Structure formats: structure tokens, C-alpha cells
Amino acid sequence: MQSKLLFSAALASTLVLSSCKKLGELSADNFTVTPSPMEAVSGKVPVTINGRFPEKYMKKKAVVTVTPELRYEGGKAVGQNATFQGEKVQGNDQEISYKLGGNYTMKNSFDYIPAMQKSELYLTFQARIGKKQVEVPAVKVADGVIATSTLVGEAAASGNTELAPDAFQYAIKQTKQAQIKYLINQANVRNSELKGASVQDFVKTLREIKADQKGFMLDNIEISAYASPEGSLKFNTELAEKRQNSSADYVNKQLKANELSTSVDQKYTAEDWEGFQELVKASNIQDKDVILRVLSMYPDPEEREKQIRNLSAGFEELANEILPELRRARMTINYNLIGRTDDEIQAQYKSDASKLSVEELLYAATLTDNAAEQKDIYTTTTKQYASDYRAYNNLAGLAIQEGDLAAAKNYLNQAASKKADAAEVNANLALLALAEGNADQAQNYLSKATSAKNYSELLGTIQIAQGNYAQAAQSLNGVKTNAAALAQILNKDYSTAAATLNGVAKPNALTSYLKAVVAARTQQSAAVVSNLKDAIAKDSKMKARAAKDLEFAAYFNDANFQSVVK
């Protein structure tokens, strides 16, 4: 009997000791994961794990290290671990009460890869009691990663590229000026003046306008006549008017000779003090500063002349160098250079594109919505005007929209070699960087493209890539693109996102896919299926994505959904 009692005591002692050397299993109920499901943000999968060690779990001499692992097909990502200790362990880790248990929080961030869409988050445990290792089974705490934010690259590529504009104008304003100089106190037009280069060019221009009235359009002719500021105001007024009339007579004779008709607008200035001041400023005459001071001190013309004449040496220079230049009449032809019409440009391109200017070629590309035709025109432009960056830039824009990022990069490199600081080039380089998943590089390019028309759109798309969804939605407010809708979805503004997607000018597979996401988040099952069907019809790659996309987790067992993604 005594031996039986001793055996029983020994067995009890063994059971107690063995139980003291074990830690129980933990379950998913001991953990909360935020967000759930996990989400990719700015190339990362951030996750907060709130855990609890139950009462009487953490042995007083136990040490437990918890390590998160995001497991996916073909590999796993290991997060930052955390260590916890019992009450009798001497260390600096968080202490957990044996009697009461304890709560803890772990923050982790995994570098996102596409395979993580279909993944499982596990917590693994490395534990010991004293010096003895004990086994604690791993616990699965979460499933999969929502990766909607990673669509930003595709959204960027389908956005608005920056077009380098042409400077083509159907009517380009032109002027041609000529000047007739007069002798002191005279108003007759001298033959010697009519032989001058400016007057001869003036007459030549009138002849050219007459000869090509399809290519030129005459607006009017302006005449401004002047007298130098010397002598009485009454005399100078009469003199300036006579000079106006004599120059007008000459102009009217030339119009008649060339069989042209237009208005001749005339005016005269009795004393050209303004011209006088400009010429003095530009000269190196004696007493220059004194003369300019007199002009500022004395507004009265007679007093001015009196004070200046008192500068005997200075006035002599004025009389010889300045005043003769003010005895004049200026004649100005205002006309328009008329370019080819749209039809004429298109016809010329087909017959012989080499006769088109670079501005006409770039403009020709805007006359068609056919991408292939635009590409042909821009390619022709690069051959004829190889030093102009604009056609290379615009070819890059077409390549981005076609999804040919390699070609886009090549064109942009060529454009940058012609004009590295061009806003359009840097804007498209930013767009390309976004499409390739490099938000930091995109930001650098965007800093050189502040004057680009699509600056705000690019900024908003970069903000999506950076995980700043509220800012992105604000930057993209009013923009009707996939990127704008994506920002609104991620910012949980589903009604605005739906309206944006309905307004996309050139909807593509991504447009339909985002419509399906909006439908899923607003529990519209029929719209989920119909929009996914449309997305897959436009791009078959969408099928594989949709099949594992947790945006549609609620529909994974739905027969209609399965019929679309299988």
C-alpha cells in the first residue's frame, strides 16, 4: 500500500513538472489583425497585430519570440519579431503576468510583390522555459492582400500624356516699317529718302502682298509724323502735320500703283520729347545727365528748350546728333501671313510632306484621332526636323498609351537630348516612371514640369503611389481618368469614383475593372459580374487578377462570378 502511495505521488510530481515545461497552443482568437484584409500601400503591406497571452499561459521562466510570416506561393516574407518574458526572467523584454496574461501590439511592413495577393499571414513562435526549448505551433491570423493601389501604374499609363504643342497659326500678324527723314523746318519728301533701304523694303512688301493675296492679307497702314522739340509749339504743330500729309501722299500713291486698298491711319506729334529722351539716354553726348535732369525738372516745353540751349556745348551736340533723327515720319504696314487651310495641309502631307513646315506637320497630327496616322506624321517630322524635340515627345506619348514603355523611353531620351528642360518631356518622363512603379523618380521629373498642363493630374497619381489617397483625390478633383477614380476608390468615395469612371474619355479594360471594384464595395453583384466580363473581354490578363483579387472575396463562391473568371 505504501509503495502504491509512493508511486502515485511520484506520478503526480512528474505530471506537474511536465506541465510546467509546456506552453499551450495559441489560436487565431488570440489575435486581431488591422487592416483585415491586409492592403498594399505605397509598395508595402503594413499590418498591425494585436495579441493576447491568456491567463496562466506565460510561465514565469518562459521566453517567447513571436515572428510574423507572410506566406505565398513560392516563398515567404519574414517580419520584425518581438520577444516576451515571464515574471522570473531577467531581461528587458515585455513582461507578461502568469496569472493575468497580457496584451501586446506588433507593427510590421512587408515589401509587396504580386504573389502576396493570395497569401496567408502566420505568427511563428520560438519559446523556451528556462533553458529548455518548447514547441508552440504557428497560428494563421489573416488571409491575402488587397492590391488595388498597385493598379496605379496601369492607371498612369492610361492617363493623359503631355503633348508638345505646335505654333501653327492660320493668320500670323506681320509688320513692315519704313522711315522718312526730313530736313530742318521742311516737310517735302526727298528722293534720296525714297531710295533708302527701309522705304524700298516697304514698297517691296506692298508688291508681295499684291502678288499673293491668298498668302497675305493687308490690314492697314499707320503713319506717325514728328517734329523735333525746337522752336515754337505752333510752328512745330504745323510742320508735323505737313510731314504727316506728305508721307501719307506717298503711301497712297504706292497703294494706287499696286492696286491695293486699305485704311491709312494718320497722326502727328508736334514736339517729340519722348523720342528725344530715348535718344539722349542711348547717346554718349556731353552733359547727358544734365539734359535728362532738365527733362525731369521742367515739364513746360519752352522752359525745357531754354534750359537745354543754355548748355552751349551740349546743345551743339544735340543739334548735330539727336535732333535730325526726330524730324521724321514712320510708316507701318500691318498685314497677316495666311497659312494653309486644314484641307490644304492634309493634302500637302499626302503629296509631298517635305514642303510643310515643322509647325504645319505638328499641327497636321492634331487633325486626326487615328493613333497610327499621328505616329506616321510625328515620325516624318523627326526625319525632316531632327533637332526639334516635340515630335519625339509626342511619339513617346503615343507609345505610353499603347503600353510600349520601352519605345516611350527611347523617344523621351531623344526628346530630352534636344531640350532637357522641356516641361512636356519631363511630364511624360514622370508618367513613364509611374507606369514602371518608380514614384520617387516620377517626383523628381515632376519638379521640372511645373508648367505642364497635366501637372495636377501627375501630382495626384504620384500621391496615389505614395499612399496619400486624400491628397490624391483632391489633386485629381474634376479629372475624368482611371487614376482619378482609383484615388477616389482608395479614399472610399465610391459615388464620385463611379461618376468619374462613367466620364472617362477613352474607357479601357482598367476602367471596367475599377467599375467592378466600386460595385463590389457597394454590394452590387450584377454590376460586379458585368463589368468584369467587359474588362476581361478588353484584356484577358484581367481574368487571372480577378480570380484571386480579395476585392471580390464575397463572390468567390458565386456561380456567375466563377463563370467569368474561370
Buried (B, 14 or more C-beta within 10 A) or exposed (E): EEEEEEEEEEEEEEEEEEEEBBBEEBEEEBBBBEBBBBBBBBBBBBBBBEBBBBEEBBBBBBBBBBBBBBBBEEEBBEBEBBBBBBBEBEEEBBBBBBEEBBEBEBEBBBEBBEBBBBBBBBBBBBBBBBEEEBEBEEBBBBBBBBBBBBBBBBBBBBBBBBBBBBEBEEEEEBEBEBBBBBEEEEBEBEEEBBEBEBBEBBBEBBEBBBEEEEEBBBBEBBBBBBBBBBBEBEEBBBBBBBBBBBBBEBBEEBBEEBEBEBEBEBEBBBBBBEBBBBBBEEBEBBBBEBBEEBBEEBEEBEEBBEBBEEBEEBBEBBBEBBBBBBBBBBBBBBBBBBBBEEEEBBEBBEEEBEEBBBBBBBBBBBBEEEEEBBBBBBEBBBEBBEEBBBBBBBBBBBBBBEEBBEBBBBBBEBBBEBBEEBBBBBBBBBBBBBBBBBBEBBBBBBEBBEEBBBBBBBBBBBBBBBBBBEBBBBBBBEBBBBBBBBBBBBBEBBEBBBEBBEBBEEBBBBBBBBBBBBBBBEEBBEBBBBBBBBBBEBBEEBBEBBBBBBBBBBBEEBEBBEEBBE
